[in-house]
Amino acid sequence: MYKLRVGDVVPADGTVVHGAASLDESRVTGEALPQAKRAGECVQSGSIVSSGFVHVRCEAPVSASFQARTDRRYRAHGGTPH
């Protein structure tokens, strides 16, 4: 479990177990507006906390996260991750 505050980047996919926050998911989904997250809702790695705080239960190893899968696909096509 990990705690996220304003400005933190979600390190691994997981489920919110406590708290409420708005997450900037534009890097992940392209959605321009922050998305509200509260207990029971999923968060994806790479999202950034815009407001609030949450405790998140990690659902998979970082190597299986959305961000890691995206980086692997990018590399497979000749790119280099940022």
Buried (B, 14 or more C-beta within 10 A) or exposed (E): EEEBEEEBBBBBBBBBEEBBBBBBBBBBEEEEEBBEBEEEBEBBBBBBBBEBBBBBEBEEEEEEBBBBEBBEEEEEEEEEEE
